[in-house]
């Protein structure tokens, strides 16, 4: 008969378990510190949502024993598959995540509500749930340096000149490329001059206004409220139910006046993420 294998001296399995435990503790401590460094709000819920995903990955990394890794991965396959599906599809359909793969690789306008998408997007916005209420607004103009540095993020000059020449040779109109997800992640643009009008969810506009109130202190912004939350490019560019002029002074809202949409001209909107 073959003798059973002798366990490694010093309790190797125990050490692996201890390292994994402390790795997870450190990961959650880092997330807690990041959340505590700024006021909690639904806008940064992605940080907390990422914590369990990171914990699963760190647990696999910390388990340096191959059989233990195999047992950990196969113990709850439905859990891992569910987390992956929620991240890849659920966050996109509900609209809780717009800065990520939908923006970087698909340039997908999550809040547009276009019917051509095979899977619905931005459902929380369309349903008006919680912080996602408020619908879609069109920012016509603002003198806020911060807002103009983030939106609409005209990245057309970053397009490859050769690609632009090929499109021109094929008879395609010169491309326009707008991607505020880039400025949100990489950093604001240096040019703060006013840009083309653009549409934006009310949740993101509230975030922008709070940031601009801290940075610019004094600014004015003119916005249009769009009817509903779904429509085509013509709807995004022209549809208006009311126009609001907001004036901020010393970091606080000083006045908010509503005007008829027929009293001010409407311009074409640029595409934002």
Secondary structure, DSSP 8 states (H G I E B T S, - for coil): --------TTTHHHHHHHHHHHHHHHHHHHHHHHHHTS---GGGHHHHHHHHHHHHHHHHHH--SHHHHHHHHHHTHHHHHHHHHIIIIIHHHHTS--SSHHHHTT---TTS--TTSSS---HHHHHT-GGGTT-EEEEEEE--HHHHHHSS-B-GGGS-HHHHHHHHHTT------B-HHHHHHT---S------EEEEEHHHHHHHHHHHHHHTSSEEEEEEE-SSS---HHHHHH--SEEEEEEEETTEEEEEEEE-GGGS----EE---
